[in-house]
Amino acid sequence: MDRSFWRAGHTPTLLSAFLYFDLSFMVWYLLGPMQVQIAQALHLDTQQRALMVAAPILCGAVLRLFLGMFADRVGAKRAGLIAQAVVIAALLVAWWLGVDSFAQALLLGLMLGVAGASFAVALPLASRWYPPEHQGTAMGIAGAGNSGTVLAALFAPALAAAFGYQNVFGLACIPLLLVLAVFAVCAKDAPVDTPSKHWADYGRVLVGNRDSWWFMLFYAITFGGFAGFASALPGYFHDQFGFEPKIAGWATAACVLAGSVMRPLGGAIADRIGGTRTLLAVYLAVATLVAVAALGFGGPVATVALFVLTLLCLGAGNGAVFQLVPQRFGADIGLMTGLIGMAGGIGGFLLAAGMGVLKQHTGSYALGLWLFAGCAALAWGLLASLRHQWRHRWAALSAARV
């Protein structure tokens, strides 16, 4: 990595933002790896199980706008501290009182959505310290906090088997409290003006601005695919191949680890070759890989390998999208971070919930996978038509590569 990157910003804040995002994603995703065990205990069908794991994704998507506005008023660091305290309180209540019904599981999922809204704190907190030519790398490092899904997938099912899923909610508070202390000591708001956002500001960047909608669509595919598959794959592997919860969690962990590692690398690659070129390769690869997975050839080993490659590509796409965002929306990066993050969460909700609903009513996951592959192919075609227009229009506005 270029030495100028480490001299350009504030490394303690960047690393604190990563840790904050990482643990937030861990608890945001906590219901996904334990979905089989919770569903068996609460007697949930496939559709209810899918809605349970999708609820935190949708709530986190919507709350990102509110947390982003709150962060502008009180500072990103203070907003992050408050949001994390709310998440810890929700987990402690769930541990103490229990989660004994589908309604209670949905309510906990909604509260864990606050952790998913951490996107609106961690990325602007890190981004505001770095110039345009290093935005892809900085946003990739901070955004690699989605690796918290790996921690949940690796440890939550095994801990649930050993201690019961309810006690996992209490155990999760231990690393959350440790990271909260690090964040409080090391993170620092950038010394730049951050005007408060209002609802009218969101309307301004959406109305009559096609680029904002394109970015939301493209991130709904990349991050929506990552979050949706991360939540759906434990149940998919269990239903499709009879994996025990722990094995399903490990298989899912391999997939989300690939996506998490590739997020910062995707940002760095986009800095070098351009975000649009990176995204075009991502969408084409994802459409092909998911379509092949839908065919069901090769058994469990081949299918797991296909999803590892799929999430690896989606992770690179996440980094590439946020290499482009500061170039197009430098003055409105806070607004667009919230809107694009919301779109990504909605995409993840639709994928996770949709796969469960379609499995419930058709008896197969194939249709859901085909639909997502078609969405990735559509995104490739749309971006290909926009690429030259964006490069021509942004060339004079940024030193980074489009």
Summary of the structure (lengths in Angstrom):
residues: 402
radius of gyration: 19.7
end to end distance: 19.6
largest distance: 58.8
contacts: 1620
relative contact order: 0.16
helix: 85%
strand: 0%
